[in-house]
Amino acid sequence: MTTAVTDTAASTTAQGTATNAEVCIAACADTYLESGEVLAHAVGLIPTIGARLAKLTTAPDLVLTDGEAFLMSEPGPLGKPASAGGTIEGWTPFRRIFDILATGRRQSIMGASQIDAFGNQNISLIGDWKKPKRQLIGVRGAPGNTANHRVDYWISRHSARIFVERVDMVSGVGYDRAAAVGDTLRFHHIGAVVTNLCVFDFDETGRIRVRSIHPGVDPQEVIDQTGFAIDVANVPETRTPSAEELQLIREVIDPRGLRAREVAN
């Protein structure tokens, strides 16, 4: 099922006003616009819905999984195994994921406990690594992801505790560190950082910038909740999902409204 996305404001009226969660979902879906046939790796409910929305609209070649080993041409209910519904089109064991990762045929939307102005991500610890104040989940797959393929980030609660001047430990590699090692990280690519307040991308120097601010969000709040200097002058509003996208989100992908658990409406 592939649906064309329209961009007319009038088209959203049939489905009502988009919620903040739905604006975030559309922004996550947009990260896959030019992906082609790659494996989508989405961490979090909003990114997962976004990947499914992209598959059904602007990125039909995107490869989805059921969260485990099955490849799905039509995903089943959120949070359920492949046996609960959907259409299975293939199977890949966990060991094959590393082969896909190494060839760059994968795209991740990851979370972060900290992100700095050049996109360095931390999910490992808070404080001095020799004696951290808080131990988190470890670097996980972040180094390999940022070395081999495009990575985007999703932050459900934008705050100055997450967007910091300098991360306590680098898990995912940012643009400054990638540039410092040269051609070794030639496949490094951080695309966007989607939050519940705005969408960031990166300028030609590799520094983060505000690409758009979500409808109804005060630009000053974005400044106040970011721990380094940003410019919000003349920043456009994040697009709202079309009527077709809203129908898919509400009736096909997430009819139970689980998206509201991650982002307040």
Buried (B, 14 or more C-beta within 10 A) or exposed (E): EEBEBEEEEEBBEEBEEBBBBBBBBBBBBBBBEEBEEBBBBBBBBBBBBBBBBBBBBBBEEBBBBBBEBBBBBBBBBBEEBBEEEBEBEEEBEEEEBEEBBEEBBBBBBBBBBBBBBBBBBBBBBBEEEEEBEEEBEEBBBBEBBBBBBBBBBBBBEBBEEBBBEEBBBBBBBBBBBBEEEEEEBEEBBBBBBBBBBBBBBBEEEBBBBBBBBBEEBEBEBBBEBBBBEBEBEEBEEBBBBBBBBBBBBBEBBBEEEBBBEBBEE
